[in-house]
């Protein structure tokens, strides 16, 4: 199955941060993405976003039963 690729703007909306912040994370490797279109446009897989969100929590998305604040 092919994963959907997201734009930095779409990821920014999902995470409630600015597109500039997403691009900084992409450039410094905090968030994994692909450069397409002569290397000028970023695309981020849904899996990379999930990995980014859960990396520091040692949780997998399907086992996320004990999120803080809930």
N, CA, C and O atoms as a Tripos MOL2 file, in Angstrom:
@<TRIPOS>MOLECULE
protein
  280   279    70     0     0
PROTEIN
NO_CHARGES

@<TRIPOS>ATOM
      1 N           0.8430   -1.1820    0.0000 N.3       1 UNK1
      2 CA          0.0000    0.0000    0.0000 C.3       1 UNK1
      3 C           0.8820    1.2370    0.0000 C.2       1 UNK1
      4 O           1.8770    1.2840    0.7240 O.2       1 UNK1
      5 N           0.5400    2.2260   -0.7900 N.am      2 UNK2
      6 CA          1.3010    3.4520   -0.8970 C.3       2 UNK2
      7 C           0.8150    4.4530    0.1420 C.2       2 UNK2
      8 O          -0.3850    4.6770    0.3000 O.2       2 UNK2
      9 N           1.7760    5.0520    0.8480 N.am      3 UNK3
     10 CA          1.4190    6.0650    1.8340 C.3       3 UNK3
     11 C           1.1320    7.3910    1.1510 C.2       3 UNK3
     12 O           1.7310    7.7250    0.1280 O.2       3 UNK3
     13 N           0.2200    8.1290    1.7250 N.am      4 UNK4
     14 CA         -0.0930    9.4530    1.2210 C.3       4 UNK4
     15 C           1.0550   10.3960    1.5750 C.2       4 UNK4
     16 O           1.5860   10.3570    2.6850 O.2       4 UNK4
     17 N           1.4310   11.2450    0.6140 N.am      5 UNK5
     18 CA          2.4610   12.2430    0.8640 C.3       5 UNK5
     19 C           1.7990   13.5860    1.1380 C.2       5 UNK5
     20 O           0.8800   13.9990    0.4300 O.2       5 UNK5
     21 N           2.2750   14.2490    2.1650 N.am      6 UNK6
     22 CA          1.7010   15.5090    2.6180 C.3       6 UNK6
     23 C           2.6470   16.6660    2.3360 C.2       6 UNK6
     24 O           3.8620   16.4790    2.2720 O.2       6 UNK6
     25 N           2.0990   17.8450    2.1680 N.am      7 UNK7
     26 CA          2.9050   19.0510    2.0070 C.3       7 UNK7
     27 C           3.2950   19.5780    3.3870 C.2       7 UNK7
     28 O           2.6620   19.2250    4.3820 O.2       7 UNK7
     29 N           4.3270   20.4170    3.4590 N.am      8 UNK8
     30 CA          4.6550   21.0550    4.7430 C.3       8 UNK8
     31 C           3.4810   21.8640    5.3040 C.2       8 UNK8
     32 O           3.2890   21.9110    6.5190 O.2       8 UNK8
     33 N           2.7020   22.4980    4.4340 N.am      9 UNK9
     34 CA          1.5390   23.2490    4.9090 C.3       9 UNK9
     35 C           0.5090   22.3370    5.5680 C.2       9 UNK9
     36 O          -0.0560   22.6850    6.6050 O.2       9 UNK9
     37 N           0.2610   21.1660    4.9680 N.am     10 UNK10
     38 CA         -0.7040   20.2170    5.5360 C.3      10 UNK10
     39 C          -0.2240   19.6890    6.8830 C.2      10 UNK10
     40 O          -1.0090   19.5650    7.8230 O.2      10 UNK10
     41 N           1.0770   19.3770    6.9740 N.am     11 UNK11
     42 CA          1.6280   18.8890    8.2410 C.3      11 UNK11
     43 C           1.5560   19.9900    9.2990 C.2      11 UNK11
     44 O           1.2480   19.7220   10.4610 O.2      11 UNK11
     45 N           1.8380   21.2150    8.8970 N.am     12 UNK12
     46 CA          1.7690   22.3450    9.8380 C.3      12 UNK12
     47 C           0.3610   22.4900   10.4120 C.2      12 UNK12
     48 O           0.2040   22.7250   11.6100 O.2      12 UNK12
     49 N          -0.6530   22.3540    9.5770 N.am     13 UNK13
     50 CA         -2.0370   22.4400   10.0590 C.3      13 UNK13
     51 C          -2.3420   21.3080   11.0290 C.2      13 UNK13
     52 O          -2.9880   21.5230   12.0550 O.2      13 UNK13
     53 N          -1.8780   20.0990   10.7060 N.am     14 UNK14
     54 CA         -2.1190   18.9440   11.5760 C.3      14 UNK14
     55 C          -1.5040   19.1440   12.9550 C.2      14 UNK14
     56 O          -2.1080   18.8010   13.9710 O.2      14 UNK14
     57 N          -0.2890   19.7070   12.9780 N.am     15 UNK15
     58 CA          0.4670   19.8400   14.2260 C.3      15 UNK15
     59 C           0.2870   21.1950   14.8990 C.2      15 UNK15
     60 O           0.8340   21.4460   15.9730 O.2      15 UNK15
     61 N          -0.4880   22.0670   14.2520 N.am     16 UNK16
     62 CA         -0.7530   23.4100   14.7650 C.3      16 UNK16
     63 C           0.5340   24.2010   14.9940 C.2      16 UNK16
     64 O           0.7320   24.8130   16.0430 O.2      16 UNK16
     65 N           1.4020   24.1710   13.9820 N.am     17 UNK17
     66 CA          2.6270   24.9670   13.9650 C.3      17 UNK17
     67 C           2.6810   25.6680   12.6100 C.2      17 UNK17
     68 O           1.8430   25.4150   11.7440 O.2      17 UNK17
     69 N           3.6510   26.5360   12.4290 N.am     18 UNK18
     70 CA          3.7640   27.2400   11.1550 C.3      18 UNK18
     71 C           4.4500   26.3570   10.1140 C.2      18 UNK18
     72 O           5.2290   25.4710   10.4640 O.2      18 UNK18
     73 N           4.1610   26.5980    8.8370 N.am     19 UNK19
     74 CA          4.8670   25.8720    7.7770 C.3      19 UNK19
     75 C           6.3900   26.0890    7.8590 C.2      19 UNK19
     76 O           7.1640   25.1920    7.5230 O.2      19 UNK19
     77 N           6.8070   27.2650    8.2990 N.am     20 UNK20
     78 CA          8.2480   27.5290    8.4430 C.3      20 UNK20
     79 C           8.8720   26.5930    9.4710 C.2      20 UNK20
     80 O           9.9970   26.1320    9.2790 O.2      20 UNK20
     81 N           8.1610   26.3070   10.5560 N.am     21 UNK21
     82 CA          8.6610   25.3840   11.5730 C.3      21 UNK21
     83 C           8.8180   23.9860   10.9940 C.2      21 UNK21
     84 O           9.8160   23.3150   11.2530 O.2      21 UNK21
     85 N           7.8450   23.5440   10.2170 N.am     22 UNK22
     86 CA          7.9230   22.2190    9.5800 C.3      22 UNK22
     87 C           9.1380   22.1710    8.6560 C.2      22 UNK22
     88 O           9.8580   21.1730    8.6400 O.2      22 UNK22
     89 N           9.3770   23.2280    7.8910 N.am     23 UNK23
     90 CA         10.5280   23.2480    6.9790 C.3      23 UNK23
     91 C          11.8550   23.2260    7.7450 C.2      23 UNK23
     92 O          12.8190   22.6070    7.2940 O.2      23 UNK23
     93 N          11.9090   23.8840    8.8790 N.am     24 UNK24
     94 CA         13.1180   23.8310    9.7250 C.3      24 UNK24
     95 C          13.3460   22.3970   10.1880 C.2      24 UNK24
     96 O          14.4690   21.8960   10.1210 O.2      24 UNK24
     97 N          12.2860   21.7270   10.6580 N.am     25 UNK25
     98 CA         12.4090   20.3350   11.1060 C.3      25 UNK25
     99 C          12.8790   19.4410    9.9680 C.2      25 UNK25
    100 O          13.6740   18.5270   10.1860 O.2      25 UNK25
    101 N          12.3930   19.6970    8.7510 N.am     26 UNK26
    102 CA         12.8130   18.9140    7.5920 C.3      26 UNK26
    103 C          14.2970   19.1360    7.2920 C.2      26 UNK26
    104 O          15.0390   18.1820    7.0540 O.2      26 UNK26
    105 N          14.7170   20.3860    7.3050 N.am     27 UNK27
    106 CA         16.1190   20.6940    6.9800 C.3      27 UNK27
    107 C          17.0870   20.1310    8.0090 C.2      27 UNK27
    108 O          18.1740   19.6770    7.6500 O.2      27 UNK27
    109 N          16.7080   20.1540    9.2850 N.am     28 UNK28
    110 CA         17.6490   19.6560   10.3000 C.3      28 UNK28
    111 C          17.4680   18.1750   10.6200 C.2      28 UNK28
    112 O          18.1740   17.6380   11.4740 O.2      28 UNK28
    113 N          16.5290   17.5100    9.9440 N.am     29 UNK29
    114 CA         16.3650   16.0670   10.0980 C.3      29 UNK29
    115 C          15.4710   15.6310   11.2350 C.2      29 UNK29
    116 O          15.3340   14.4320   11.4760 O.2      29 UNK29
    117 N          14.8590   16.5620   11.9420 N.am     30 UNK30
    118 CA         13.9410   16.2210   13.0240 C.3      30 UNK30
    119 C          12.7100   15.5030   12.4800 C.2      30 UNK30
    120 O          12.1810   14.5900   13.1150 O.2      30 UNK30
    121 N          12.2640   15.9180   11.3100 N.am     31 UNK31
    122 CA         11.1480   15.2950   10.6020 C.3      31 UNK31
    123 C          11.6790   14.8230    9.2580 C.2      31 UNK31
    124 O          12.3270   15.5800    8.5350 O.2      31 UNK31
    125 N          11.4000   13.5630    8.9270 N.am     32 UNK32
    126 CA         11.8860   13.0090    7.6560 C.3      32 UNK32
    127 C          10.9390   13.3660    6.5190 C.2      32 UNK32
    128 O           9.7180   13.2990    6.6600 O.2      32 UNK32
    129 N          11.5240   13.7470    5.3930 N.am     33 UNK33
    130 CA         10.7300   14.0740    4.2180 C.3      33 UNK33
    131 C          11.5330   13.8590    2.9520 C.2      33 UNK33
    132 O          12.7160   13.5210    2.9970 O.2      33 UNK33
    133 N          10.8750   14.0590    1.8250 N.am     34 UNK34
    134 CA         11.4920   13.8950    0.5110 C.3      34 UNK34
    135 C          11.4660   15.2250   -0.2130 C.2      34 UNK34
    136 O          10.5010   15.9820   -0.1070 O.2      34 UNK34
    137 N          12.5250   15.5060   -0.9440 N.am     35 UNK35
    138 CA         12.5160   16.6740   -1.8190 C.3      35 UNK35
    139 C          12.1380   16.2040   -3.2180 C.2      35 UNK35
    140 O          12.7260   15.2590   -3.7430 O.2      35 UNK35
    141 N          11.1590   16.8650   -3.8150 N.am     36 UNK36
    142 CA         10.6820   16.5110   -5.1490 C.3      36 UNK36
    143 C          10.6690   17.7620   -6.0240 C.2      36 UNK36
    144 O          10.8620   18.8740   -5.5310 O.2      36 UNK36
    145 N          10.4430   17.5740   -7.3160 N.am     37 UNK37
    146 CA         10.3200   18.7160   -8.2170 C.3      37 UNK37
    147 C          11.5930   19.5320   -8.3030 C.2      37 UNK37
    148 O          11.6020   20.7060   -7.9330 O.2      37 UNK37
    149 N          12.6670   18.9300   -8.7850 N.am     38 UNK38
    150 CA         13.9810   19.5780   -8.9010 C.3      38 UNK38
    151 C          14.5590   19.9110   -7.5310 C.2      38 UNK38
    152 O          15.4040   20.7980   -7.4060 O.2      38 UNK38
    153 N          14.1030   19.2000   -6.5070 N.am     39 UNK39
    154 CA         14.6700   19.3550   -5.1730 C.3      39 UNK39
    155 C          14.2230   20.5840   -4.4220 C.2      39 UNK39
    156 O          14.8580   20.9790   -3.4440 O.2      39 UNK39
    157 N          13.1380   21.1990   -4.8610 N.am     40 UNK40
    158 CA         12.6890   22.4320   -4.2080 C.3      40 UNK40
    159 C          11.4570   22.2380   -3.3390 C.2      40 UNK40
    160 O          11.2070   23.0520   -2.4500 O.2      40 UNK40
    161 N          10.6940   21.2030   -3.5660 N.am     41 UNK41
    162 CA          9.4480   20.9880   -2.8370 C.3      41 UNK41
    163 C           9.5930   19.8160   -1.8770 C.2      41 UNK41
    164 O          10.1390   18.7740   -2.2410 O.2      41 UNK41
    165 N           9.1110   19.9810   -0.6670 N.am     42 UNK42
    166 CA          9.1360   18.9130    0.3330 C.3      42 UNK42
    167 C           7.8270   18.1550    0.3210 C.2      42 UNK42
    168 O           6.7630   18.7340    0.1050 O.2      42 UNK42
    169 N           7.9120   16.8480    0.5560 N.am     43 UNK43
    170 CA          6.7450   16.0000    0.8000 C.3      43 UNK43
    171 C           7.0760   15.0950    1.9730 C.2      43 UNK43
    172 O           8.1990   14.6070    2.0960 O.2      43 UNK43
    173 N           6.0830   14.8730    2.8380 N.am     44 UNK44
    174 CA          6.2760   14.1130    4.0600 C.3      44 UNK44
    175 C           5.2480   12.9880    4.0820 C.2      44 UNK44
    176 O           4.0570   13.2250    3.8820 O.2      44 UNK44
    177 N           5.7110   11.7630    4.3260 N.am     45 UNK45
    178 CA          4.7720   10.6400    4.4000 C.3      45 UNK45
    179 C           4.0170   10.6860    5.7240 C.2      45 UNK45
    180 O           4.5070   11.2220    6.7180 O.2      45 UNK45
    181 N           2.8250   10.1200    5.7170 N.am     46 UNK46
    182 CA          2.0420   10.0370    6.9570 C.3      46 UNK46
    183 C           2.8170    9.2640    8.0200 C.2      46 UNK46
    184 O           2.7570    9.5950    9.2040 O.2      46 UNK46
    185 N           3.5450    8.2300    7.5890 N.am     47 UNK47
    186 CA          4.3470    7.4410    8.5270 C.3      47 UNK47
    187 C           5.4440    8.2700    9.1900 C.2      47 UNK47
    188 O           5.7470    8.0690   10.3660 O.2      47 UNK47
    189 N           6.0350    9.1930    8.4470 N.am     48 UNK48
    190 CA          7.0640   10.0600    9.0260 C.3      48 UNK48
    191 C           6.4750   10.9860   10.0810 C.2      48 UNK48
    192 O           7.1130   11.2720   11.0940 O.2      48 UNK48
    193 N           5.2550   11.4500    9.8360 N.am     49 UNK49
    194 CA          4.5910   12.3050   10.8230 C.3      49 UNK49
    195 C           4.3040   11.5060   12.0930 C.2      49 UNK49
    196 O           4.5480   11.9890   13.1980 O.2      49 UNK49
    197 N           3.7900   10.2900   11.9380 N.am     50 UNK50
    198 CA          3.5290    9.4460   13.1130 C.3      50 UNK50
    199 C           4.8140    9.1580   13.8680 C.2      50 UNK50
    200 O           4.8450    9.2400   15.0950 O.2      50 UNK50
    201 N           5.8760    8.8220   13.1440 N.am     51 UNK51
    202 CA          7.1680    8.5540   13.7750 C.3      51 UNK51
    203 C           7.6380    9.7750   14.5610 C.2      51 UNK51
    204 O           8.1170    9.6440   15.6870 O.2      51 UNK51
    205 N           7.5040   10.9490   13.9740 N.am     52 UNK52
    206 CA          7.8850   12.1960   14.6250 C.3      52 UNK52
    207 C           7.0930   12.4000   15.9220 C.2      52 UNK52
    208 O           7.6600   12.7730   16.9480 O.2      52 UNK52
    209 N           5.7960   12.1560   15.8680 N.am     53 UNK53
    210 CA          4.9390   12.3860   17.0280 C.3      53 UNK53
    211 C           5.2240   11.4270   18.1780 C.2      53 UNK53
    212 O           5.1530   11.8190   19.3430 O.2      53 UNK53
    213 N           5.5450   10.1810   17.8620 N.am     54 UNK54
    214 CA          5.6600    9.1610   18.8930 C.3      54 UNK54
    215 C           7.0990    8.8190   19.2670 C.2      54 UNK54
    216 O           7.3220    8.0330   20.1880 O.2      54 UNK54
    217 N           8.0790    9.3950   18.5720 N.am     55 UNK55
    218 CA          9.4860    9.0560   18.7860 C.3      55 UNK55
    219 C           9.9050    9.2270   20.2520 C.2      55 UNK55
    220 O          10.5090    8.3240   20.8300 O.2      55 UNK55
    221 N           9.5950   10.3470   20.8410 N.am     56 UNK56
    222 CA         10.0560   10.6260   22.1910 C.3      56 UNK56
    223 C           9.1900    9.9950   23.2760 C.2      56 UNK56
    224 O           9.5700    9.9950   24.4470 O.2      56 UNK56
    225 N           8.0480    9.4660   22.9040 N.am     57 UNK57
    226 CA          7.1340    8.9040   23.8920 C.3      57 UNK57
    227 C           7.2410    7.3920   23.9990 C.2      57 UNK57
    228 O           6.5890    6.7900   24.8520 O.2      57 UNK57
    229 N           8.0480    6.7680   23.1530 N.am     58 UNK58
    230 CA          8.1870    5.3140   23.1270 C.3      58 UNK58
    231 C           6.8380    4.6170   23.0180 C.2      58 UNK58
    232 O           6.6280    3.5520   23.5990 O.2      58 UNK58
    233 N           5.9250    5.2310   22.2640 N.am     59 UNK59
    234 CA          4.5960    4.6590   22.0510 C.3      59 UNK59
    235 C           4.4050    4.4080   20.5710 C.2      59 UNK59
    236 O           4.9840    5.0990   19.7320 O.2      59 UNK59
    237 N           3.6050    3.4330   20.2600 N.am     60 UNK60
    238 CA          3.1860    3.2190   18.8910 C.3      60 UNK60
    239 C           1.7820    3.7880   18.7660 C.2      60 UNK60
    240 O           1.0210    3.7400   19.7320 O.2      60 UNK60
    241 N           1.4110    4.3260   17.6060 N.am     61 UNK61
    242 CA          0.0840    4.9490   17.4770 C.3      61 UNK61
    243 C          -1.0640    4.0440   17.9110 C.2      61 UNK61
    244 O          -2.0180    4.5220   18.5260 O.2      61 UNK61
    245 N          -0.9970    2.7560   17.6080 N.am     62 UNK62
    246 CA         -2.1040    1.8780   17.9660 C.3      62 UNK62
    247 C          -2.1550    1.5680   19.4580 C.2      62 UNK62
    248 O          -3.1580    1.0420   19.9420 O.2      62 UNK62
    249 N          -1.0770    1.8890   20.2060 N.am     63 UNK63
    250 CA         -1.0410    1.6390   21.6420 C.3      63 UNK63
    251 C          -1.0630    2.9290   22.4390 C.2      63 UNK63
    252 O          -0.5890    2.9550   23.5750 O.2      63 UNK63
    253 N          -1.5940    3.9830   21.8800 N.am     64 UNK64
    254 CA         -1.5550    5.2980   22.5100 C.3      64 UNK64
    255 C          -2.7520    5.4820   23.4490 C.2      64 UNK64
    256 O          -3.6200    6.3220   23.2110 O.2      64 UNK64
    257 N          -2.7820    4.6870   24.5110 N.am     65 UNK65
    258 CA         -3.9090    4.7270   25.4510 C.3      65 UNK65
    259 C          -3.6830    5.6470   26.6310 C.2      65 UNK65
    260 O          -4.6250    5.9450   27.3650 O.2      65 UNK65
    261 N          -2.4580    6.1050   26.8310 N.am     66 UNK66
    262 CA         -2.1770    6.9010   28.0200 C.3      66 UNK66
    263 C          -1.5080    8.2310   27.6510 C.2      66 UNK66
    264 O          -0.4090    8.5380   28.1110 O.2      66 UNK66
    265 N          -2.2000    9.0120   26.8060 N.am     67 UNK67
    266 CA         -1.6950   10.3160   26.4160 C.3      67 UNK67
    267 C          -1.8570   11.2930   27.5640 C.2      67 UNK67
    268 O          -2.8430   11.2340   28.2980 O.2      67 UNK67
    269 N          -0.9110   12.1770   27.7210 N.am     68 UNK68
    270 CA         -0.9570   13.1910   28.7700 C.3      68 UNK68
    271 C          -2.1520   14.1100   28.5290 C.2      68 UNK68
    272 O          -2.4780   14.4320   27.3860 O.2      68 UNK68
    273 N          -2.7930   14.5240   29.6050 N.am     69 UNK69
    274 CA         -3.8840   15.4630   29.5080 C.3      69 UNK69
    275 C          -5.2360   14.8610   29.2010 C.2      69 UNK69
    276 O          -6.2020   15.6000   29.0090 O.2      69 UNK69
    277 N          -5.3370   13.5750   29.1500 N.am     70 UNK70
    278 CA         -6.6380   12.9560   28.8800 C.3      70 UNK70
    279 C          -7.0860   12.1580   30.0680 C.2      70 UNK70
    280 O          -8.1610   11.5580   30.0390 O.2      70 UNK70
@<TRIPOS>BOND
     1     1     2 1
     2     2     3 1
     3     3     4 2
     4     3     5 am
     5     5     6 1
     6     6     7 1
     7     7     8 2
     8     7     9 am
     9     9    10 1
    10    10    11 1
    11    11    12 2
    12    11    13 am
    13    13    14 1
    14    14    15 1
    15    15    16 2
    16    15    17 am
    17    17    18 1
    18    18    19 1
    19    19    20 2
    20    19    21 am
    21    21    22 1
    22    22    23 1
    23    23    24 2
    24    23    25 am
    25    25    26 1
    26    26    27 1
    27    27    28 2
    28    27    29 am
    29    29    30 1
    30    30    31 1
    31    31    32 2
    32    31    33 am
    33    33    34 1
    34    34    35 1
    35    35    36 2
    36    35    37 am
    37    37    38 1
    38    38    39 1
    39    39    40 2
    40    39    41 am
    41    41    42 1
    42    42    43 1
    43    43    44 2
    44    43    45 am
    45    45    46 1
    46    46    47 1
    47    47    48 2
    48    47    49 am
    49    49    50 1
    50    50    51 1
    51    51    52 2
    52    51    53 am
    53    53    54 1
    54    54    55 1
    55    55    56 2
    56    55    57 am
    57    57    58 1
    58    58    59 1
    59    59    60 2
    60    59    61 am
    61    61    62 1
    62    62    63 1
    63    63    64 2
    64    63    65 am
    65    65    66 1
    66    66    67 1
    67    67    68 2
    68    67    69 am
    69    69    70 1
    70    70    71 1
    71    71    72 2
    72    71    73 am
    73    73    74 1
    74    74    75 1
    75    75    76 2
    76    75    77 am
    77    77    78 1
    78    78    79 1
    79    79    80 2
    80    79    81 am
    81    81    82 1
    82    82    83 1
    83    83    84 2
    84    83    85 am
    85    85    86 1
    86    86    87 1
    87    87    88 2
    88    87    89 am
    89    89    90 1
    90    90    91 1
    91    91    92 2
    92    91    93 am
    93    93    94 1
    94    94    95 1
    95    95    96 2
    96    95    97 am
    97    97    98 1
    98    98    99 1
    99    99   100 2
   100    99   101 am
   101   101   102 1
   102   102   103 1
   103   103   104 2
   104   103   105 am
   105   105   106 1
   106   106   107 1
   107   107   108 2
   108   107   109 am
   109   109   110 1
   110   110   111 1
   111   111   112 2
   112   111   113 am
   113   113   114 1
   114   114   115 1
   115   115   116 2
   116   115   117 am
   117   117   118 1
   118   118   119 1
   119   119   120 2
   120   119   121 am
   121   121   122 1
   122   122   123 1
   123   123   124 2
   124   123   125 am
   125   125   126 1
   126   126   127 1
   127   127   128 2
   128   127   129 am
   129   129   130 1
   130   130   131 1
   131   131   132 2
   132   131   133 am
   133   133   134 1
   134   134   135 1
   135   135   136 2
   136   135   137 am
   137   137   138 1
   138   138   139 1
   139   139   140 2
   140   139   141 am
   141   141   142 1
   142   142   143 1
   143   143   144 2
   144   143   145 am
   145   145   146 1
   146   146   147 1
   147   147   148 2
   148   147   149 am
   149   149   150 1
   150   150   151 1
   151   151   152 2
   152   151   153 am
   153   153   154 1
   154   154   155 1
   155   155   156 2
   156   155   157 am
   157   157   158 1
   158   158   159 1
   159   159   160 2
   160   159   161 am
   161   161   162 1
   162   162   163 1
   163   163   164 2
   164   163   165 am
   165   165   166 1
   166   166   167 1
   167   167   168 2
   168   167   169 am
   169   169   170 1
   170   170   171 1
   171   171   172 2
   172   171   173 am
   173   173   174 1
   174   174   175 1
   175   175   176 2
   176   175   177 am
   177   177   178 1
   178   178   179 1
   179   179   180 2
   180   179   181 am
   181   181   182 1
   182   182   183 1
   183   183   184 2
   184   183   185 am
   185   185   186 1
   186   186   187 1
   187   187   188 2
   188   187   189 am
   189   189   190 1
   190   190   191 1
   191   191   192 2
   192   191   193 am
   193   193   194 1
   194   194   195 1
   195   195   196 2
   196   195   197 am
   197   197   198 1
   198   198   199 1
   199   199   200 2
   200   199   201 am
   201   201   202 1
   202   202   203 1
   203   203   204 2
   204   203   205 am
   205   205   206 1
   206   206   207 1
   207   207   208 2
   208   207   209 am
   209   209   210 1
   210   210   211 1
   211   211   212 2
   212   211   213 am
   213   213   214 1
   214   214   215 1
   215   215   216 2
   216   215   217 am
   217   217   218 1
   218   218   219 1
   219   219   220 2
   220   219   221 am
   221   221   222 1
   222   222   223 1
   223   223   224 2
   224   223   225 am
   225   225   226 1
   226   226   227 1
   227   227   228 2
   228   227   229 am
   229   229   230 1
   230   230   231 1
   231   231   232 2
   232   231   233 am
   233   233   234 1
   234   234   235 1
   235   235   236 2
   236   235   237 am
   237   237   238 1
   238   238   239 1
   239   239   240 2
   240   239   241 am
   241   241   242 1
   242   242   243 1
   243   243   244 2
   244   243   245 am
   245   245   246 1
   246   246   247 1
   247   247   248 2
   248   247   249 am
   249   249   250 1
   250   250   251 1
   251   251   252 2
   252   251   253 am
   253   253   254 1
   254   254   255 1
   255   255   256 2
   256   255   257 am
   257   257   258 1
   258   258   259 1
   259   259   260 2
   260   259   261 am
   261   261   262 1
   262   262   263 1
   263   263   264 2
   264   263   265 am
   265   265   266 1
   266   266   267 1
   267   267   268 2
   268   267   269 am
   269   269   270 1
   270   270   271 1
   271   271   272 2
   272   271   273 am
   273   273   274 1
   274   274   275 1
   275   275   276 2
   276   275   277 am
   277   277   278 1
   278   278   279 1
   279   279   280 2
@<TRIPOS>SUBSTRUCTURE
     1 UNK1         2 RESIDUE 1 A UNK
     2 UNK2         6 RESIDUE 1 A UNK
     3 UNK3        10 RESIDUE 1 A UNK
     4 UNK4        14 RESIDUE 1 A UNK
     5 UNK5        18 RESIDUE 1 A UNK
     6 UNK6        22 RESIDUE 1 A UNK
     7 UNK7        26 RESIDUE 1 A UNK
     8 UNK8        30 RESIDUE 1 A UNK
     9 UNK9        34 RESIDUE 1 A UNK
    10 UNK10       38 RESIDUE 1 A UNK
    11 UNK11       42 RESIDUE 1 A UNK
    12 UNK12       46 RESIDUE 1 A UNK
    13 UNK13       50 RESIDUE 1 A UNK
    14 UNK14       54 RESIDUE 1 A UNK
    15 UNK15       58 RESIDUE 1 A UNK
    16 UNK16       62 RESIDUE 1 A UNK
    17 UNK17       66 RESIDUE 1 A UNK
    18 UNK18       70 RESIDUE 1 A UNK
    19 UNK19       74 RESIDUE 1 A UNK
    20 UNK20       78 RESIDUE 1 A UNK
    21 UNK21       82 RESIDUE 1 A UNK
    22 UNK22       86 RESIDUE 1 A UNK
    23 UNK23       90 RESIDUE 1 A UNK
    24 UNK24       94 RESIDUE 1 A UNK
    25 UNK25       98 RESIDUE 1 A UNK
    26 UNK26      102 RESIDUE 1 A UNK
    27 UNK27      106 RESIDUE 1 A UNK
    28 UNK28      110 RESIDUE 1 A UNK
    29 UNK29      114 RESIDUE 1 A UNK
    30 UNK30      118 RESIDUE 1 A UNK
    31 UNK31      122 RESIDUE 1 A UNK
    32 UNK32      126 RESIDUE 1 A UNK
    33 UNK33      130 RESIDUE 1 A UNK
    34 UNK34      134 RESIDUE 1 A UNK
    35 UNK35      138 RESIDUE 1 A UNK
    36 UNK36      142 RESIDUE 1 A UNK
    37 UNK37      146 RESIDUE 1 A UNK
    38 UNK38      150 RESIDUE 1 A UNK
    39 UNK39      154 RESIDUE 1 A UNK
    40 UNK40      158 RESIDUE 1 A UNK
    41 UNK41      162 RESIDUE 1 A UNK
    42 UNK42      166 RESIDUE 1 A UNK
    43 UNK43      170 RESIDUE 1 A UNK
    44 UNK44      174 RESIDUE 1 A UNK
    45 UNK45      178 RESIDUE 1 A UNK
    46 UNK46      182 RESIDUE 1 A UNK
    47 UNK47      186 RESIDUE 1 A UNK
    48 UNK48      190 RESIDUE 1 A UNK
    49 UNK49      194 RESIDUE 1 A UNK
    50 UNK50      198 RESIDUE 1 A UNK
    51 UNK51      202 RESIDUE 1 A UNK
    52 UNK52      206 RESIDUE 1 A UNK
    53 UNK53      210 RESIDUE 1 A UNK
    54 UNK54      214 RESIDUE 1 A UNK
    55 UNK55      218 RESIDUE 1 A UNK
    56 UNK56      222 RESIDUE 1 A UNK
    57 UNK57      226 RESIDUE 1 A UNK
    58 UNK58      230 RESIDUE 1 A UNK
    59 UNK59      234 RESIDUE 1 A UNK
    60 UNK60      238 RESIDUE 1 A UNK
    61 UNK61      242 RESIDUE 1 A UNK
    62 UNK62      246 RESIDUE 1 A UNK
    63 UNK63      250 RESIDUE 1 A UNK
    64 UNK64      254 RESIDUE 1 A UNK
    65 UNK65      258 RESIDUE 1 A UNK
    66 UNK66      262 RESIDUE 1 A UNK
    67 UNK67      266 RESIDUE 1 A UNK
    68 UNK68      270 RESIDUE 1 A UNK
    69 UNK69      274 RESIDUE 1 A UNK
    70 UNK70      278 RESIDUE 1 A UNK
